[in-house]
Amino acid sequence: MASSSTRLLTACAIAGLLPFVAAADDGGSRWIDVEFSRDSPVLPVSFSLGPGSTAGVRGTSMAFELHASLLLRNTGTKPLSGLTLRVEAKDLTPSGKGSVSIPSLQIAPGEVFPVRIDMELLRPFTVMKSDGAVFQLSLDCALFADMTSYGPDKLGSKRALMVYELEARRDRQYLAELLRSGRIPQLREELNFGLQDVTPQQLGLELLRDPLSDTRREQALNVQAVSFASAPVQPLGGAARVVGNQVRSPQIEVRNTSQKAVRSIAMGWIVRDERGRDFLAGSVPAPIQLAPVQTGTMTESGTLRFSHPLGQPMSIEGLTAFINDVEFADGKLWIPSRADIQAATPDPVLRRALVTSPEQQRLAEIYRRKGVAGLAEALRATN
């Protein structure tokens, strides 16, 4: 065992996994190791594979279904706000890699908390496996309440966790103000966003570097822009080529209206389908160097593929871009305020989609279970 890490070893003799282990490694080695650096402020307490963890053949690859439970402890001195775990095969890049991000944690020093891991990983038969476990589970990044972080951040997790935390603080401040001013009907309306019958659907978004060929004819599509009043970068519109549910080589012109240099922008998408319905898709962060008051073009060389939550086919009839967040050269971030979102669109469903965050969903669940008193307690604990 390496002296620089703490490792939990998962034995291969688990019901339902023996056939896979024999096929993947004649030596009968472990399936997965949990490895955290000894100086990590977050350390594993226990790890167990679920009965649904299996492996099978998919084309020229082994497909691994990983279902596991992990207990972690905050061994540091600061409250933990979020973390990202990385699962990968050290001898296989880029396939065989996955991650789990958990924002809005609110974990005090010394506290133990559970993490659920459910993912699928692929490993081509042509790749030889090195000694040791097939996969390694490790900490990619931990973000603390003071916005400091720990971890190698190989996946760019710190930026995403910081955006989640800024959204959480924005939403807690907004809901606390509604509570303080006695606007309970508006508070209830806000927290009903998480209910099934009023939750706006969000599209799945994939970035394809080498998409399969499609014989259907491409159509040119103008990209409209939604602007937030306080945004330091404004989208000016753009163009893309569309085939079915794929957007190829989208280009968006943007202008840095601030006095600070920008190094990355996360562009969000609003997609209109063939029935005239608008859906919010996830944002795609991309590096871009913009000097103060400079105009530039964000160009995606790959293909964006959108899909309905249940995988139904769709046809893209309209595209709108908006700035989801901006990272400055000094590492600081901007996200839209509640006032920005309120003024950006008259569509109440779309507005709800733009403000929904993991923290708001967490607080909505507390409100449903414990009412106003429980919500007030939760907001006091995080302020």
C-alpha positions as CSV (number, residue, x, y, z in Angstrom):
1,M,0.0,0.0,0.0
2,A,1.4,3.4,-0.9
3,S,2.5,5.5,2.0
4,S,1.0,8.7,0.5
5,S,-2.6,7.6,0.4
6,T,-5.4,6.0,2.4
7,R,-7.0,3.1,0.6
8,L,-10.1,1.0,1.2
9,L,-9.9,-2.3,-0.5
10,T,-13.1,-3.9,-1.8
11,A,-12.8,-7.7,-2.1
12,C,-13.9,-9.3,-5.3
13,A,-15.9,-12.1,-3.6
14,I,-19.2,-10.3,-3.8
15,A,-22.3,-12.2,-4.8
16,G,-23.1,-11.6,-8.5
17,L,-19.7,-10.2,-9.4
18,L,-17.5,-13.3,-9.5
19,P,-18.3,-14.0,-13.2
20,F,-17.2,-10.5,-14.1
21,V,-14.0,-10.6,-12.1
22,A,-12.9,-13.8,-13.7
23,A,-13.5,-12.3,-17.2
24,A,-11.9,-9.0,-16.4
25,D,-8.9,-10.3,-14.6
26,D,-7.8,-13.9,-14.5
27,G,-5.8,-13.2,-11.3
28,G,-9.1,-12.4,-9.5
29,S,-8.0,-8.9,-8.4
30,R,-10.2,-6.3,-6.8
31,W,-12.9,-4.5,-8.7
32,I,-12.5,-1.0,-7.2
33,D,-10.2,0.7,-4.7
34,V,-11.1,3.9,-2.8
35,E,-8.0,6.0,-2.6
36,F,-7.7,9.4,-0.8
37,S,-4.5,11.2,0.1
38,R,-3.6,11.0,3.8
39,D,-3.6,14.8,4.2
40,S,-7.1,15.1,2.6
41,P,-9.6,17.1,4.7
42,V,-12.2,14.6,3.6
43,L,-11.5,10.9,4.3
44,P,-13.5,7.6,3.7
45,V,-15.0,5.8,6.6
46,S,-16.6,2.9,4.8
47,F,-17.4,1.7,1.2
48,S,-19.8,-1.0,0.0
49,L,-20.9,-2.1,-3.5
50,G,-24.6,-2.6,-4.0
51,P,-26.2,-5.8,-5.3
52,G,-27.0,-4.0,-8.6
53,S,-23.3,-3.6,-9.5
54,T,-22.7,-5.8,-12.5
55,A,-20.7,-6.0,-15.7
56,G,-21.6,-7.2,-19.2
57,V,-20.6,-7.0,-22.8
58,R,-21.6,-4.1,-25.0
59,G,-20.2,-4.3,-28.5
60,T,-16.4,-4.3,-28.2
61,S,-16.4,-3.1,-24.6
62,M,-17.2,-4.3,-21.1
63,A,-20.0,-2.2,-19.6
64,F,-19.8,-1.7,-15.8
65,E,-22.8,-0.8,-13.8
66,L,-21.5,0.7,-10.5
67,H,-23.9,1.1,-7.6
68,A,-22.2,1.9,-4.3
69,S,-22.5,3.6,-1.0
70,L,-19.7,5.6,0.6
71,L,-19.4,7.2,4.0
72,L,-17.1,10.2,4.3
73,R,-15.9,12.3,7.2
74,N,-15.0,16.0,7.1
75,T,-11.7,15.7,8.9
76,G,-10.7,19.4,8.3
77,T,-11.4,22.5,10.3
78,K,-13.8,24.2,7.8
79,P,-17.5,23.5,6.9
80,L,-17.7,21.6,3.6
81,S,-19.9,23.0,0.9
82,G,-19.5,20.5,-1.9
83,L,-17.3,17.9,-3.5
84,T,-16.6,15.9,-6.6
85,L,-15.5,12.3,-6.7
86,R,-13.6,10.8,-9.6
87,V,-13.9,7.2,-10.8
88,E,-11.4,6.1,-13.4
89,A,-9.3,3.3,-14.8
90,K,-5.7,4.6,-14.4
91,D,-4.6,2.7,-17.6
92,L,-7.5,3.9,-19.7
93,T,-8.0,7.4,-21.1
94,P,-10.5,8.9,-21.9
95,S,-12.9,6.0,-21.6
96,G,-13.5,4.4,-18.3
97,K,-13.9,7.7,-16.4
98,G,-16.8,9.1,-14.5
99,S,-17.6,11.6,-11.7
100,V,-20.1,12.4,-9.0
101,S,-20.7,15.9,-7.8
102,I,-22.5,16.7,-4.5
103,P,-23.2,20.5,-4.0
104,S,-25.1,22.1,-1.1
105,L,-23.6,19.8,1.5
106,Q,-23.3,22.0,4.7
107,I,-21.1,19.4,6.5
108,A,-19.5,20.6,9.7
109,P,-16.0,19.6,10.8
110,G,-16.0,16.0,12.2
111,E,-19.4,15.2,10.6
112,V,-19.9,11.9,8.7
113,F,-22.1,11.9,5.7
114,P,-23.2,9.4,3.0
115,V,-22.6,9.6,-0.8
116,R,-24.4,7.5,-3.3
117,I,-22.6,6.5,-6.5
118,D,-24.6,5.3,-9.5
119,M,-22.9,5.3,-12.9
120,E,-21.9,3.3,-16.0
121,L,-18.4,2.9,-17.2
122,L,-17.1,1.4,-20.4
123,R,-13.8,-0.5,-20.9
124,P,-12.8,-1.7,-24.4
125,F,-11.6,-5.3,-24.6
126,T,-8.5,-4.2,-26.6
127,V,-7.1,-2.3,-23.5
128,M,-4.8,-4.4,-21.3
129,K,-5.4,-3.9,-17.6
130,S,-2.5,-3.1,-15.2
131,D,-2.0,-4.6,-11.8
132,G,-4.4,-3.6,-9.0
133,A,-8.2,-2.9,-9.1
134,V,-10.0,-2.2,-12.3
135,F,-11.2,1.2,-11.1
136,Q,-10.1,3.8,-8.6
137,L,-12.4,6.1,-6.7
138,S,-10.8,9.3,-5.4
139,L,-11.5,12.9,-4.4
140,D,-11.2,15.3,-7.3
141,C,-12.1,18.5,-5.4
142,A,-13.6,19.6,-2.1
143,L,-15.0,23.1,-1.7
144,F,-15.3,24.7,1.7
145,A,-17.6,27.5,3.0
146,D,-14.8,30.1,2.7
147,M,-14.5,29.2,-1.0
148,T,-11.1,27.6,-0.6
149,S,-10.6,24.1,-2.1
150,Y,-8.6,20.9,-1.9
151,G,-7.8,18.3,-4.5
152,P,-6.1,17.8,-7.9
153,D,-9.2,19.2,-9.7
154,K,-8.4,17.1,-12.8
155,L,-12.0,17.5,-14.0
156,G,-12.3,21.2,-13.5
157,S,-14.7,20.5,-10.6
158,K,-13.7,23.6,-8.6
159,R,-15.3,26.0,-11.0
160,A,-18.6,24.0,-11.1
161,L,-18.7,23.7,-7.3
162,M,-18.1,27.4,-6.9
163,V,-21.0,28.2,-9.3
164,Y,-23.2,25.9,-7.3
165,E,-22.2,27.6,-4.0
166,L,-22.8,31.1,-5.4
167,E,-26.2,30.0,-6.6
168,A,-26.9,28.5,-3.2
169,R,-26.0,31.7,-1.4
170,R,-28.1,33.7,-3.8
171,D,-31.1,31.5,-3.3
172,R,-30.8,31.4,0.5
173,Q,-30.6,35.2,0.7
174,Y,-33.6,35.6,-1.5
175,L,-35.8,33.0,0.4
176,A,-34.7,34.4,3.8
177,E,-35.8,37.9,2.7
178,L,-39.2,36.5,1.7
179,L,-39.5,34.9,5.1
180,R,-38.4,38.0,7.0
181,S,-40.8,40.3,5.1
182,G,-43.7,37.9,5.7
183,R,-44.3,37.1,2.0
184,I,-45.3,33.6,2.7
185,P,-47.5,33.1,-0.5
186,Q,-44.6,34.1,-2.7
187,L,-42.3,31.9,-0.6
188,R,-44.6,28.9,-1.1
189,E,-44.7,29.6,-4.9
190,E,-40.9,29.7,-5.0
191,L,-40.6,26.4,-3.2
192,N,-43.3,24.6,-5.2
193,F,-40.8,24.6,-8.1
194,G,-39.6,21.2,-7.0
195,L,-43.0,19.6,-7.3
196,Q,-43.6,17.2,-10.1
197,D,-46.5,19.0,-11.8
198,V,-44.8,22.4,-12.0
199,T,-41.2,21.5,-12.5
200,P,-40.0,22.6,-16.0
201,Q,-38.4,19.9,-18.0
202,Q,-34.7,20.1,-18.7
203,L,-33.0,18.7,-21.7
204,G,-30.0,16.4,-21.7
205,L,-26.9,17.9,-23.3
206,E,-23.9,16.1,-24.7
207,L,-20.8,17.4,-26.3
208,L,-19.8,15.1,-29.2
209,R,-16.3,15.5,-30.6
210,D,-16.8,12.7,-33.2
211,P,-20.5,12.3,-33.8
212,L,-21.8,9.6,-36.1
213,S,-22.6,10.7,-39.6
214,D,-26.1,11.8,-40.4
215,T,-27.4,11.8,-43.9
216,R,-30.2,14.3,-43.2
217,R,-29.8,17.8,-44.7
218,E,-28.4,20.5,-42.4
219,Q,-30.3,23.7,-41.9
220,A,-28.9,27.0,-40.9
221,L,-30.3,28.5,-37.7
222,N,-29.8,31.9,-36.2
223,V,-29.1,31.9,-32.5
224,Q,-31.0,34.5,-30.5
225,A,-29.7,35.9,-27.2
226,V,-31.1,36.5,-23.7
227,S,-29.2,39.2,-21.8
228,F,-29.0,39.7,-18.1
229,A,-28.7,43.3,-17.0
230,S,-25.8,42.9,-14.6
231,A,-23.8,40.4,-16.7
232,P,-20.2,41.5,-17.4
233,V,-20.4,39.7,-20.7
234,Q,-23.3,40.1,-23.1
235,P,-24.3,37.6,-25.9
236,L,-24.9,39.3,-29.2
237,G,-26.4,36.4,-31.2
238,G,-24.9,33.9,-33.5
239,A,-25.5,31.0,-35.9
240,A,-25.4,27.3,-36.0
241,R,-26.1,24.3,-38.3
242,V,-28.9,22.0,-37.1
243,V,-29.7,18.4,-38.0
244,G,-32.5,16.8,-35.9
245,N,-31.5,17.2,-32.3
246,Q,-27.9,18.0,-33.1
247,V,-26.4,21.5,-33.2
248,R,-23.1,21.6,-35.2
249,S,-20.4,24.2,-34.8
250,P,-22.4,26.9,-33.0
251,Q,-20.8,30.4,-32.9
252,I,-21.9,33.0,-30.5
253,E,-20.5,36.6,-30.5
254,V,-20.0,38.0,-27.0
255,R,-18.9,41.3,-25.7
256,N,-17.0,41.9,-22.4
257,T,-18.6,45.1,-21.0
258,S,-16.6,45.0,-17.8
259,Q,-13.2,46.4,-16.9
260,K,-11.9,42.9,-15.9
261,A,-10.3,40.3,-18.1
262,V,-12.4,37.2,-18.7
263,R,-10.9,33.6,-19.1
264,S,-14.0,31.4,-19.4
265,I,-17.8,31.6,-20.0
266,A,-20.5,29.0,-19.4
267,M,-23.1,29.3,-22.2
268,G,-26.6,28.1,-21.4
269,W,-29.1,27.1,-24.0
270,I,-32.9,27.4,-24.4
271,V,-34.1,25.0,-27.1
272,R,-37.4,25.2,-28.9
273,D,-38.8,22.0,-30.3
274,E,-41.1,21.3,-33.2
275,R,-44.2,21.9,-31.1
276,G,-43.1,25.4,-30.0
277,R,-42.1,24.3,-26.5
278,D,-39.1,25.9,-24.8
279,F,-36.7,23.8,-22.8
280,L,-33.6,24.7,-20.7
281,A,-30.4,22.8,-21.4
282,G,-27.3,22.6,-19.3
283,S,-24.5,25.1,-19.6
284,V,-21.2,24.4,-21.3
285,P,-18.2,26.2,-19.9
286,A,-15.5,27.1,-22.4
287,P,-12.2,29.0,-22.2
288,I,-12.1,32.3,-23.9
289,Q,-9.7,35.2,-23.5
290,L,-11.5,38.6,-23.4
291,A,-9.8,41.8,-22.5
292,P,-11.9,44.6,-20.9
293,V,-14.6,45.9,-23.3
294,Q,-13.5,43.5,-26.0
295,T,-15.7,41.6,-28.4
296,G,-15.0,38.0,-29.3
297,T,-16.6,34.8,-30.7
298,M,-17.2,31.6,-28.8
299,T,-16.9,28.7,-31.3
300,E,-17.6,25.1,-30.4
301,S,-15.8,22.8,-32.8
302,G,-17.8,19.8,-31.7
303,T,-21.5,18.9,-31.9
304,L,-24.1,19.6,-29.2
305,R,-26.7,16.9,-28.9
306,F,-29.9,17.6,-27.0
307,S,-32.4,15.0,-25.8
308,H,-35.6,14.9,-23.8
309,P,-35.3,13.6,-20.2
310,L,-36.6,10.2,-21.2
311,G,-34.6,10.0,-24.4
312,Q,-37.5,10.7,-26.8
313,P,-36.4,12.1,-30.2
314,M,-36.9,15.8,-30.9
315,S,-36.3,18.3,-33.6
316,I,-34.7,21.6,-32.9
317,E,-36.6,24.6,-34.4
318,G,-35.1,27.4,-32.4
319,L,-32.0,28.2,-30.2
320,T,-31.4,30.9,-27.7
321,A,-28.2,31.4,-25.8
322,F,-27.6,33.1,-22.4
323,I,-24.6,33.6,-20.2
324,N,-24.9,31.2,-17.2
325,D,-21.7,32.3,-15.5
326,V,-18.5,34.1,-16.1
327,E,-15.0,33.4,-14.7
328,F,-12.6,36.3,-14.6
329,A,-8.8,36.1,-14.9
330,D,-8.4,36.5,-11.2
331,G,-10.5,33.4,-10.5
332,K,-13.7,35.2,-9.3
333,L,-17.1,34.3,-10.8
334,W,-20.2,36.1,-11.8
335,I,-23.7,34.5,-11.8
336,P,-27.1,36.2,-12.6
337,S,-29.0,37.7,-9.8
338,R,-32.7,37.0,-9.1
339,A,-33.5,40.4,-10.4
340,D,-31.6,39.6,-13.6
341,I,-33.6,36.4,-14.2
342,Q,-36.9,38.1,-13.3
343,A,-36.3,40.8,-15.9
344,A,-34.9,38.5,-18.6
345,T,-38.0,36.6,-19.7
346,P,-41.8,37.0,-19.2
347,D,-42.3,33.2,-19.4
348,P,-42.9,32.0,-15.8
349,V,-42.0,28.4,-16.6
350,L,-38.7,29.4,-18.2
351,R,-38.0,31.8,-15.4
352,R,-38.5,29.0,-12.9
353,A,-36.1,26.8,-14.8
354,L,-33.4,29.5,-14.8
355,V,-33.5,29.9,-11.0
356,T,-33.8,26.3,-10.0
357,S,-30.7,25.1,-8.2
358,P,-29.6,22.1,-6.0
359,E,-29.9,24.3,-3.0
360,Q,-33.4,25.5,-3.8
361,Q,-34.4,21.9,-4.3
362,R,-32.9,21.0,-0.9
363,L,-34.8,23.8,0.8
364,A,-38.0,22.9,-1.0
365,E,-37.8,19.4,0.4
366,I,-37.2,20.8,3.9
367,Y,-40.2,23.0,3.5
368,R,-42.4,20.1,2.4
369,R,-41.4,18.0,5.3
370,K,-41.1,20.5,8.1
371,G,-43.0,23.6,7.0
372,V,-42.1,27.2,7.5
373,A,-40.5,26.6,10.9
374,G,-38.2,24.0,9.5
375,L,-37.2,26.2,6.6
376,A,-36.5,29.1,8.9
377,E,-34.2,26.9,11.0
378,A,-32.4,25.6,7.9
379,L,-31.8,29.1,6.6
380,R,-30.5,30.3,10.0
381,A,-28.1,27.4,10.1
382,T,-26.5,28.4,6.8
383,N,-26.3,32.1,7.3
